[in-house]
Amino acid sequence: MICRFCGHECKKDGHQANGVQRYECKHCHKKQQAEYAYNAYAVDLNENIIRYTKEGLGIRSISRVLHISVSTLLKRILLIAKRIARPTIPLGHIYEVDEIQSFVRQKKNLIWIAYALDRDSKQVVSYNIGPRTNTTLSVVTDTLRYAQARYIYTDRLRNYRSLIDRYVHRRRIMEPIISNAII
């Protein structure tokens, strides 16, 4: 058996109380089993959580599908989230800034996600989560200021006027919808 912590070879090390074979790593000396009865120890659990989250499943749905408790799932999601690295930001590009409204548990508990996209690659280069205030928005706009943005396009939210230099700030113009109807 190969150690799931360091990748080295393991040796047999007796049995668990339930009769399952136990192994010890020759290198890191951690003890483990070949198979676990509890699904929270599955090797591909984090990948499955990420996949199901991207598919739009809720917390309870994911815990039901993976056969793990909701509290274990939430702990794993927090661990996965802490490992997410901030993206690198290219210098001197054109960016678009916008915000999305969502809620936590109840619709009265509103949360805002402010984000910036690179206009050419359509990649998220900065984001912040919090209330719809200048403090939340300034994290994103300050990041773009440090990236020496050529232009920053926003919607008509007034908060951006005080956060973005007027020489860099541009407003998105809503293009009129052209009807194919015969007049």
Sequence and secondary structure as in RCSB ss.txt:
>XXXX:A:sequence
MICRFCGHECKKDGHQANGVQRYECKHCHKKQQAEYAYNAYAVDLNENIIRYTKEGLGIRSISRVLHISVSTLLK
RILLIAKRIARPTIPLGHIYEVDEIQSFVRQKKNLIWIAYALDRDSKQVVSYNIGPRTNTTLSVVTDTLRYAQAR
YIYTDRLRNYRSLIDRYVHRRRIMEPIISNAII
>XXXX:A:secstr
 B TTT  BEEEEEE TTS EEEEETTT  EEESS SSGGG TTHHHHHHHHHHTT  HHHHHHHHT  HHHHHH
HHHHHHHT       TT EEEEEEEEEESSSTTSEEEEEEEEETTT  EEEEEEESSSHHHHHHHHHHHHHTT S
EEEE S THHHHHS TTTEEE            
